[in-house]
Amino acid sequence: MRRSDLGEFEEVVLLAVAVLSPKAYSVVIAEELERETGQTVSTGAVHAALQRLEQKGYLRSELGEATPERGGRRKRLFTVTALGGRVLNDVRSVRNRLWERIVPQTILKWS
Amino acid sequence: MKPNPSPPRWLDKLLNWLVAPHLREEVLGDIHERYTLRMQRLGERRARQTYWREVLAYVRPRFIRRKPNQYPNPSHTDMLRNYLKIAWRNLTKNKAFSTINIGGLAVGMAVAMLIGLWIHDELSFNNYHQNYGRIAQVRERGIREDGRRYSNTSLPYPLATELKTSYQRFFKHILIANDPEEHILTADQTKLTETGRFIEAGAPEMLTLTMLKGTWAGLQDPHSILLSASTAQALFGNADPMGKHVKINTDMDARVTGVYEDFPHNTEFNGIKFLAPFVLWTSVNPWVKEQQWNNWFLSVYVQLQPGIDFDQVSALIKDIELNKIRNLEGAQKQVASQPQIALLPMSRWHLYGNYYEDDKGPVQMVWLIGLIGAFVLLLACINFMNLSTARSMKRAKEVGIRKAVGSLRGQLVGQFFSESFLVVGLAFVASVLLIHFSLPWFNDIAAKQLTFRWTNLYFWLAGLGFILLTGFVAGSYPAFYLSSFQPVKVLKGTLNSGRLVATPRKLLIVLQFTVSVTLITGTLIVYRQIQHAKNRPIGYDKAGLLLVKQKTADFKGKHELLRSELKNTGVVFDMAESRSSTTGITMWNGGFSRRGTGITCPNGCGTLPVSTEYGQTVGWQFVAGRDFNRAYSSDSAGFIINESFAKLLSLNNRTRTGKETAASLVGETVTWSPGSREARTYTILGVVNDMVALSPYESAIPTVFFLEDNYNWINIKLNPQVSAAEALPKIEAVFKRLIPTVPFDYKFADQEYGAKFAAEERIGKLASVFAFLAILISCLGLFGLASFMAEQRTKEIGIRKVLGASVLNLWGLLSKDFVVLVLIAFLLATPLAYYAMSDWLQKYEYRTELSWWIFAASGAGALLITLLTVSFQSIRAALMNPVKSLRTE
């Protein structure tokens, strides 16, 4: 597979969409990522990544319901497409294979 | 939970403006929701602090770029582009038509622009001088004995001094100058003959000379000279000329105090190669200041003081001369001519500076040429209109469909205009190229130095205006006519455009050919007139006759020596001296009487001193009597008169003894007592044929010749057996030896005589070029129309052929229409040309007749050209196989 297709941030966002599905939209994704990583994540960055992923065909979107805190504006909900799922699986299996091949004593220790 | 305080307004507004419309909803919703979440978690202050960072994250092209509209918004340019596309397709579809259209229009525009440049040059004459609007020349206006009004630029010396003493307050400058004349300039070893003027010191400032070296004050030293750049280069090469010594003729010494840029071609002073102080001239010609009111030989230029106008001053100085001479002894004749002094502003010098005030020749020429230019352009426009309307049937279906689909009439008008602008634009480009390549040639014919003003903004503006005007004129007819079709009729095929379209088209052809035939006739007559004057017997033999001007006094007293030395070379048949060259008369007098009765010379008679062998040298043709002869010393009191003078004598005598022949006049005596010399009685020795000395278009001047050592010219007749190339070096060697101070400059009499035809030949050439172009353009149009007609009648011709029509029949059928039109044009053109040309011929005393055959010839010529043009198409159509033509659908 072509790994250059999927940036690191994009991969995380794609994963987050899969996690939060079917209620994934940029605000909750950003919040989720903030919580998981402890870094500030702006909705703008997430939104841009979502658009890129949608262009590549890994995501699909539709407009969802409006809420008062959004000032009555609708949100765009994202779901992972079949292609997106396959890409995620591919990435994961590559990682897994690599992890499995690490000899136990050389596992990097941290903390 | 208290109600949501909203995030900063202005940031929202910024985002609203920044983010593309289709993303606004989700983006704004997102950051508001995020804000609310943050506020709940961290409090309003922190939420507000992080908010702008959220906003910044959206400032990226991805969110800013607008989504392209699914339904594009058609603009004006889209439709225009379509118009141009259709126009282009139409052009390339009919290549022959398009070439005729664009080529014809380009030629027409090129002619119009060339003429525009020419007129601009004529009207901007003398513009070079910055004081253009304030400079004038003083002129003497009056009435000649023959009743014609004249305006003379040569003025008497006292007039100039009178202006200076009594009227100085009106003028910034009053400058006296002599006539431009050739002088010998000597610097070290270099000798040059250059035309120059002696003028007073204010000249450089008044004429605002562009000084390359030195200043405007250069003429204040009485022994100074200003050289033109070209003269300085010729005299001194690349060395610095400032302060160098220059000898003018043999008697005037000067130092170079400045170098000015040569006067450009379209100035009155063009060709003046040096300026020297007037006082330098008078210092060696003391007679100048002694002259009275009866010698006219000076020019006076003035520049007005600011705030004063020409008419004002003209009115004040009007009677200066009359007041002075009114009571002068012997000036009755001068008073009778009612001389009035007037100022002629510089702007009028070129076009209104004629000696005869009523001769409007130059101005008429400008308007005439302008008119011709406009006409040639008009012809080209007519072609365009004609061809466009002729093709209207082909476009009619297109118009019908466009209208049916919903085109408005205005849009169709726009379409046809854009088409015509495209064609005119292409033609303009072509015409600019044409001008670029033909300008040197045109300059040659018109004796101008026109340049194409590539960098001049006004030229391009004018060009743009030109395109718009021509495009509008040429495109208006098709635009308004074609767009008026009714779609129902057109698409049903019942549109009958026959008569309706054909009539204006025919009118246009008639107009075109009227102009062409008029131009052809005019050209023929101009050439006839020139030929007529060239064939006029000139009374002497100009072949192999060399004229040398005696520029300095060094020639004096060397007559016999020069003559014998020249004859010894073997290349010279004979040599004689004279007061005038054979192509001029420089001494005019009156005061002749015979047996006590005065003989009036209407405008003065020529009185020319010659040396004994003059007759042999120039080849006089004797009607009666004999030539001067060295053997008779009494010949010094003898006259040889020309036929005109003989006629004058017999005319004055008719009352007494009846008609006299030339032969009977020989031996008669004539008393000559002009005011300026002693009265003397002369015997008539012989009568010679009139010599054409001045204009070959005017009647000859009554002239007497007599022996008197008062010569300005040397006439040398070459030995007819020797070629000029062989003879000239030998003659030059003699002159170099005997008169070493003067460079050997000579003229050929036949060339000098030929120069008298230059103006008319120029008109002839210009007229023939324009006539040729006019007929070319007309024929292009005709050719296009004929081919169109043949194409339209393909079926008809096929059927006629099947039914048995012969090729000749069909040829007649197709050509007849055009021939009739050209005949009508001929009938219209003939009186026009007759009127215009007889008016033109009126100004020549010696003129050709307007014979009927000239008109017939030009009519026949136009007819022939028409037939040739049309036949090409009609014969081709007539020869076509009817099977093929009937099968076409």
Interface residues (C-beta under 8 A of the other chain):
Chain A: Y25 S26 V27 A30 E31 T40 S42 T43 G44 A45 H47 A48 Q51 L63 A66 T67 P68 E69 R70 G71 R73 R74 K75 R76
Chain B: N4 S6 E25 E26 V27 L28 G29 D30 I31 H32 E33 R34 T36 L37 T50 R53 E54 V55 L56 A57 Y58 R60 R62 F63
